[in-house]
């Protein structure tokens, strides 16, 4: 599980650094999105029924990802890009960062909770 956190941390901050460039930001977000979707599928498969908190966090994440996908689909389908390019670019970069930041936070919480559950408890 520590490896999953390290991979997500590296891709998250790499994508954040790539946001400085015009073309690097969207490419970094695509790679970050792929890594986080694969990680979320793994977490959903592994922890969805084991923890109430993990179930709640992952349900909110998948709902957020679904809403984000609908917003981006609508923007790309409509002629929005031709009318408001700056707003289009801002929306297509901000909405994925909301989901990515939320996933980064819940990944750390789920892994920490899992480690606390698996620690041997010493009672006297």
N, C-alpha and C positions, 0 to 999 in steps of 0.2 A: 504494500500500500504506500510505503514511503516513495517507491519508484514512481507511482502514479502522481503523487504530489510534485515530485521533482520535475517530471515531464511537463505537467501542466504549468508549473511555475516558470520554467524556461520558455515555453511557448507563449505564455501570457506576457511576460516582460519583453520578450523579443518582438512580439507583435506591437507592444506599446512603444518600443523604441523605433520600430519601422513606421509608426504613424507620423514621424517627422517628415518623411518623404511622401510625395504625391502618389506614387505607384506602389511603394512598399507597404503602406498601410492596408489597402484592401487585400493584397497578397498575404500579408501576415494574418489578417483576420480570417481568410479562408483556411489557412493551415491551422490556426487556433480553433476555429469552429470544428474542423474535422477531428482534431485531438480531443476536444471537449465532448463532442457527440459520442465518440467511441468510449470515452471514459464514463460518460453518463449511462450508456447502455450497459457497460460492465457493472457500474454501481447499482443500477436498477435491477439487474439480474442477481447480484450478490446480496444486496442489503435491503431491498424493498420490503420484504416481509419480516426482517429481523429486528427492525427498529422503527418505532412510530415517528421519531424525529426525521430519520432518513426518508421515510415514506412521504412525510409532509414536504420536506425540502425538495425531493425529486419530483413530486407532483407539481409543485409551484414552478420548478425549473422547466419541466416539459410543457406546462401551460404557457409560460413565458416564451419558450422557444417556438411554440405553435403560433402565438400571437405575433411574434416578431416575423415569422415566415409569411404570415398573411399580409402584414404591413409591407414587407419587402416585395412580395409577389404583386400586390396592388400597385406599388410605385413603379415597378419594372413593366407591368402590363399597360399602365396608363401612359399618357403623353406628358407625365409630370416632369420628366427629365428635360424636355424641350422648353418648358415654360419657366421652371424655377431650378436652375442647375445648382446653385449654391445650397438651397434648401434640400434638394435631392441628395447631394453629396453629404450634407450634415446628417440627414436621417439615416442614410445607408451606412454611415460609420458609427453613429451614436447607438442605434438600437442593438446591433450585435455586441457592443461593449457593455451594455446593461446586462445582457444575458451572460456574457463571459465573466464579468466581475461577480455576478451572483453565483455562478457555478464555481468560481475559484474560492469564494468564501464557504459555500456549503461543502465543497470537497474537503477542505481542511476540517470543518466541523464533523463531518461523517467519519473521516479517518480517525480523528481524535477520540470520538465517541467509541468507535470500534476498538481502538487500542485500550481505552479505559475498561471496556467490558472484558477484554481478553487478558488483562493483567491478573496475576494471581493475587487474591486478597488474603492477607494474613490476619487471622483473628486470634485473640488471646483468651 
